């Protein structure tokens, strides 16, 4: 019974020691943290730029739609004018 308890304690200590070494070996350095923060800032900046570009694209698409509408209107007026000219010449 005591042997089992000793074995459990020894296994627990070994697991704790191995875990500590694993965590210490996989730690993150200050330089890596600084790089991570720089990348986060870069992502934030790029996301803001992307949002701005999406807004600009939307504005341009609306502008194009308005110009296309005006162009269609002009074409209709041109066709009507041409039809009226054709009637007069007959």
C-alpha positions in Angstrom: 0.0 0.0 0.0 2.8 2.4 1.0 4.7 1.4 -2.1 1.7 2.5 -4.3 1.5 5.8 -2.5 5.3 6.4 -2.9 5.0 5.4 -6.6 2.1 7.8 -7.1 4.0 10.6 -5.3 7.1 9.9 -7.4 5.0 9.8 -10.6 3.4 13.1 -9.7 6.7 14.7 -9.0 8.1 13.4 -12.3 5.0 14.7 -14.2 5.3 18.1 -12.5 9.0 18.3 -13.3 8.5 17.2 -16.9 5.6 19.7 -17.3 7.7 22.5 -15.8 10.5 21.8 -18.2 8.1 21.6 -21.1 6.5 24.9 -20.2 9.9 26.6 -19.6 11.2 25.2 -22.9 8.1 26.4 -24.8 8.0 29.8 -23.3 7.6 33.0 -25.3 10.5 35.5 -25.3 10.0 39.3 -25.1 11.1 39.6 -28.7 8.4 37.1 -29.8 5.8 39.1 -27.8 7.0 42.3 -29.4 6.7 40.7 -32.9 3.3 39.4 -32.1 2.1 42.9 -31.0 3.6 44.4 -34.1 1.7 41.8 -36.2 -1.5 42.5 -34.3 -1.1 46.2 -35.0 -0.3 45.5 -38.7 -3.5 43.4 -38.9 -5.6 46.2 -37.3 -4.1 48.7 -39.7 -4.8 46.5 -42.7 -8.4 45.8 -41.6 -9.0 49.6 -41.3 -7.6 50.1 -44.7 -9.7 47.3 -46.1 -12.8 48.8 -44.5 -11.9 52.2 -46.1 -11.4 50.5 -49.5 -14.8 48.7 -49.2 -16.5 52.1 -48.5 -14.8 53.7 -51.4 -15.8 50.8 -53.7 -19.4 51.1 -52.5 -19.3 54.8 -53.3 -17.8 54.2 -56.7 -20.4 51.5 -57.5 -23.2 53.9 -56.6 -21.6 56.7 -58.8 -21.3 54.3 -61.7 -24.9 53.2 -61.3 -26.0 56.8 -61.4 -23.9 57.6 -64.5 -25.3 54.5 -66.2 -28.8 55.6 -65.4 -28.2 59.0 -66.9 -26.6 57.4 -69.9 -29.7 55.2 -70.5 -31.9 58.3 -70.1 -29.7 60.2 -72.7 -30.0 57.2 -75.1 -33.8 57.2 -74.7 -33.9 61.0 -75.5 -31.6 60.4 -78.5 -33.8 57.6 -79.8 -36.9 59.8 -79.4 -35.2 62.7 -81.1 -34.0 60.5 -84.0 -37.6 59.1 -84.4 -39.0 62.7 -84.4 -36.4 63.7 -87.0 -37.3 60.7 -89.1 -41.0 61.7 -89.0 -40.2 65.2 -90.1 -38.1 64.2 -93.0 -40.8 61.9 -94.4 
